[in-house]
Amino acid sequence: MSKSRILLLLILISPLFASTSFAQGFPWDDFKRRTLKEIVSIDAKEIQDSERENRIIFHADMLLSVIKVKYTGQSRPLAEVKKDFLKKWAKTFSRNADEYAEHYEKDFLFTEDGIEYWLPVQKKVSAYFPKELKEGEEVDIYIVRAGGVCSKKVCDWLFLVEEFQKPKVSSPE
């Protein structure tokens, strides 16, 4: 099995085991530091405006990323269009697509440089938010770029939150 297939397998099965107690098995080092703005810009460049209307876009290059955002404490049920997207996306990469999609029930609101992002978060991961995070606090989220649902030339990009950590504090020199 190639390294990329093993990593993909880890990502797709991680919802079955994800929690902060699973920290030793999570592939932390495979995630590159990026911003959500940067990833949205990459997505926007990949398709032309004329190609956006009524499309579902699946990304094979998941751009595993660690993003520093602010946690707002707000959540909402995952929209049916996102649930449907997750099932279809997971079918492309997993035999347990329905089970994978069931691990995402809610979107959580995060902000980056004042811009709001509603991101699907695994149930087992979000269960730790009230215990470990405070509203307005910075957090590093570990995301997978899944793709997007586009209509009327606007795309709702899906970045799946697989794990989180409080940012490491730099020691004074």
Residue pairs with C-beta under 8 A, 6 or more apart in sequence:
1 9
7 27
7 30
7 64
8 62
8 93
10 27
11 27
11 62
11 64
11 144
11 162
12 90
12 93
12 94
12 100
14 22
14 26
14 122
14 162
14 163
15 100
15 103
15 104
15 122
15 124
15 162
16 99
16 103
17 25
17 124
18 26
18 103
18 122
18 124
18 125
18 162
18 163
19 124
19 125
19 127
19 128
20 128
20 132
20 163
23 163
26 142
26 162
26 163
27 64
28 142
28 163
30 64
31 64
31 65
31 66
31 142
32 63
32 64
32 65
32 66
33 65
33 66
33 67
34 63
34 65
34 66
34 67
35 67
35 68
35 112
35 113
36 67
36 69
36 112
36 115
36 117
36 159
37 112
37 113
37 115
39 63
39 65
39 145
39 157
39 159
40 157
42 63
43 57
43 59
43 145
43 148
43 155
43 157
44 155
47 55
47 57
47 150
47 155
49 153
52 150
52 151
52 153
52 154
52 155
53 150
53 151
53 152
53 153
54 150
54 151
55 149
55 150
55 155
56 85
56 88
56 147
56 148
56 149
56 150
57 147
57 148
57 149
57 150
57 155
58 88
58 89
58 92
58 146
58 147
59 145
59 146
59 147
61 145
62 144
62 145
62 146
63 144
63 145
64 142
64 143
64 144
65 142
65 143
65 145
65 159
66 140
66 141
66 142
66 143
67 112
67 140
67 141
67 143
68 112
68 138
68 139
68 140
68 167
69 110
69 111
69 112
69 117
69 138
69 139
69 141
70 110
70 111
70 112
70 136
70 137
70 138
70 139
71 108
71 110
71 129
71 133
71 134
71 135
71 136
71 137
71 138
71 139
72 108
72 109
72 110
72 111
72 135
72 136
73 129
73 133
73 134
73 135
74 108
74 109
75 106
75 107
75 108
75 109
75 121
75 126
76 106
76 107
76 109
76 118
77 105
77 106
77 107
78 104
78 105
78 106
78 107
78 120
79 107
81 149
81 156
82 104
82 107
82 120
82 149
82 156
82 158
83 101
83 104
85 146
85 147
85 149
85 158
86 100
86 101
86 104
86 120
86 146
86 158
86 160
87 97
87 98
87 101
88 97
89 146
89 147
89 158
90 96
90 97
90 98
90 100
90 101
91 97
94 100
103 122
103 123
103 124
104 120
104 121
104 122
104 123
104 160
105 123
106 120
106 121
106 123
106 126
107 118
107 119
107 120
107 121
108 118
108 119
108 121
108 126
108 129
108 161
109 116
109 117
109 118
110 116
110 117
110 119
110 139
110 141
111 117
117 159
119 141
119 143
119 159
119 160
119 161
120 158
120 159
120 160
120 161
121 129
121 160
121 161
122 160
122 161
122 162
125 161
125 162
125 163
125 164
126 161
128 164
129 164
132 166
133 139
133 164
133 166
137 166
138 166
138 167
139 164
139 165
139 166
139 167
140 164
140 165
140 166
140 167
141 161
141 163
141 164
142 161
142 162
142 163
142 164
142 165
143 159
143 160
143 161
143 162
144 159
144 160
144 162
145 157
145 158
145 159
146 158
146 159
146 160
147 157
147 158
148 155
148 156
148 157
148 158
149 155
149 156
149 158
150 156
